[in-house]
Amino acid sequence: MEIREVNKDDDINEICNVYLQSWKVAYKGIIPQHYLDHICKEQWYRSLQNDSRKSIVMLENNKIIGTSSYSFSRDEDRKEYGEIISIYILPEYCHKGYGKYLLNASINGLRNMGFSHVFLWVLEGNDIARAFYQKNGFTYDNTIKQCLFADTILNELRYVKHM
């Protein structure tokens, strides 16, 4: 297994496919199914090319099996924090310990950027992700924001960790 920053030689379609496949499994029963049925991997192209965030990939046998993005905080009330924007792993590689490696690589990346605190957002109904982050030292800070998916308002919960 290898974890490294995304580079110009990486196939962006392969990275976007990790997002697509992960969303269809992780958010089933949380995000409306008709939304999940119609998402396309191209929706992640722009964010992967955003210079204000760092994106990393996890490879196994030269295949991209996971990805994560992190950056300076996008939340006004947590400007002194680094933010983990996303962590996704292909469904067939989930529950095998890979997530912890990707999470730690993102935390270390933020530490190298000078942060000693980190936060991330998790959909309220994503109990598996919430348990994963809690197991890895994150705590819910009682902050909720709402997001819209196909005319359905969902809550995101903010989790924080002091490194």
C-alpha positions as CSV (number, residue, x, y, z in Angstrom):
1,M,0.0,0.0,0.0
2,E,1.2,3.5,-0.8
3,I,-0.3,6.9,0.1
4,R,0.9,10.0,-1.7
5,E,-0.2,13.4,-3.0
6,V,-2.2,13.4,-6.3
7,N,0.1,14.2,-9.2
8,K,-0.3,15.1,-12.8
9,D,0.3,11.5,-13.9
10,D,-2.7,10.3,-11.9
11,D,-5.9,9.4,-13.8
12,I,-8.5,11.9,-12.5
13,N,-11.2,9.6,-13.8
14,E,-9.9,6.8,-11.6
15,I,-9.9,9.1,-8.5
16,C,-13.4,10.4,-9.3
17,N,-14.6,6.8,-9.6
18,V,-13.5,6.2,-6.0
19,Y,-15.8,9.1,-5.0
20,L,-18.7,7.8,-7.1
21,Q,-18.5,4.2,-6.0
22,S,-18.1,5.2,-2.4
23,W,-21.0,7.6,-2.4
24,K,-23.3,4.9,-3.9
25,V,-22.6,2.5,-1.0
26,A,-21.9,4.8,1.9
27,Y,-24.9,7.1,1.5
28,K,-27.4,4.5,0.5
29,G,-30.5,5.1,2.7
30,I,-29.1,8.5,3.8
31,I,-29.1,10.6,0.6
32,P,-32.2,10.1,-1.6
33,Q,-31.7,7.2,-3.9
34,H,-32.7,9.1,-7.0
35,Y,-29.9,11.5,-6.3
36,L,-27.4,8.6,-5.9
37,D,-28.7,7.0,-9.1
38,H,-27.9,10.1,-11.2
39,I,-24.6,11.4,-9.8
40,C,-21.7,11.2,-12.2
41,K,-18.0,11.1,-11.4
42,E,-17.3,14.4,-13.2
43,Q,-18.8,16.3,-10.3
44,W,-15.6,15.9,-8.4
45,Y,-13.2,17.1,-11.2
46,R,-13.2,20.7,-10.1
47,S,-12.6,20.0,-6.4
48,L,-9.6,17.7,-7.3
49,Q,-8.1,20.5,-9.3
50,N,-8.7,23.1,-6.6
51,D,-5.2,24.5,-5.5
52,S,-6.5,25.6,-2.1
53,R,-6.7,22.0,-1.0
54,K,-4.4,19.0,-0.9
55,S,-5.6,15.7,-2.3
56,I,-3.9,12.4,-1.6
57,V,-4.5,8.9,-3.0
58,M,-4.1,5.4,-1.6
59,L,-2.8,2.8,-4.0
60,E,-2.6,-1.0,-3.7
61,N,-0.8,-2.8,-6.5
62,N,-0.7,0.5,-8.5
63,K,-4.5,0.8,-8.3
64,I,-6.1,3.9,-6.7
65,I,-8.3,2.5,-4.0
66,G,-8.9,5.6,-1.8
67,T,-8.6,9.3,-1.7
68,S,-8.7,12.2,0.7
69,S,-8.7,15.9,0.6
70,Y,-7.8,18.4,3.3
71,S,-7.2,22.2,3.6
72,F,-7.3,25.3,5.7
73,S,-10.7,25.6,7.4
74,R,-13.6,26.7,5.3
75,D,-15.6,27.5,8.5
76,E,-15.4,31.1,9.8
77,D,-15.6,29.9,13.5
78,R,-12.7,27.4,13.2
79,K,-10.1,29.4,11.2
80,E,-7.3,28.0,13.5
81,Y,-8.3,24.5,12.5
82,G,-7.3,22.3,9.5
83,E,-10.2,20.6,7.7
84,I,-10.5,17.1,6.3
85,I,-12.9,17.6,3.4
86,S,-13.3,14.0,2.3
87,I,-12.1,10.5,2.8
88,Y,-13.3,7.8,0.5
89,I,-12.3,4.2,-0.2
90,L,-13.6,1.8,-2.9
91,P,-16.3,-0.3,-1.2
92,E,-14.5,-3.6,-1.7
93,Y,-11.6,-2.2,0.4
94,C,-13.7,-0.9,3.3
95,H,-13.6,-2.5,6.7
96,K,-10.1,-3.7,6.2
97,G,-8.2,-1.0,8.1
98,Y,-7.3,1.2,5.1
99,G,-9.4,4.1,6.3
100,K,-7.3,4.6,9.4
101,Y,-4.2,4.9,7.2
102,L,-5.9,7.5,4.9
103,L,-7.2,9.4,7.9
104,N,-3.8,9.5,9.6
105,A,-2.1,10.6,6.4
106,S,-4.6,13.5,6.2
107,I,-4.1,14.4,9.8
108,N,-0.3,14.4,9.3
109,G,-0.7,16.5,6.2
110,L,-2.6,19.1,8.2
111,R,0.0,18.9,11.0
112,N,2.7,19.6,8.4
113,M,0.7,22.7,7.4
114,G,1.0,23.9,11.0
115,F,-2.4,22.9,12.5
116,S,-2.8,21.3,15.9
117,H,-6.6,21.0,15.6
118,V,-8.7,19.4,12.8
119,F,-12.3,19.0,12.0
120,L,-14.6,17.3,9.5
121,W,-18.3,17.1,8.6
122,V,-20.3,13.9,8.6
123,L,-23.9,13.3,7.5
124,E,-26.0,12.7,10.6
125,G,-27.3,9.3,9.4
126,N,-23.8,8.0,8.5
127,D,-23.4,6.0,11.7
128,I,-20.5,3.9,10.4
129,A,-18.4,7.0,9.6
130,R,-19.4,8.6,12.9
131,A,-18.3,5.6,14.8
132,F,-15.0,5.4,12.8
133,Y,-14.1,9.1,13.6
134,Q,-15.1,8.7,17.2
135,K,-12.9,5.6,17.5
136,N,-10.0,7.7,16.0
137,G,-10.3,10.5,18.6
138,F,-12.8,12.8,17.0
139,T,-15.7,14.2,19.1
140,Y,-18.9,15.8,18.0
141,D,-18.8,19.5,18.9
142,N,-22.7,20.0,18.8
143,T,-22.5,22.0,15.5
144,I,-24.9,21.2,12.8
145,K,-25.2,22.6,9.2
146,Q,-27.8,21.7,6.7
147,C,-27.2,20.6,3.1
148,L,-29.5,19.9,0.2
149,F,-29.6,16.8,-1.9
150,A,-32.4,16.6,-4.5
151,D,-34.9,18.6,-2.5
152,T,-34.0,16.8,0.7
153,I,-32.4,18.7,3.6
154,L,-29.9,16.6,5.5
155,N,-27.9,17.5,8.6
156,E,-24.1,17.4,8.7
157,L,-22.4,17.2,12.1
158,R,-19.0,18.6,12.9
159,Y,-16.4,16.4,14.5
160,V,-13.2,17.9,15.9
161,K,-9.9,16.5,17.1
162,H,-7.0,18.1,18.9
163,M,-3.7,16.6,17.7
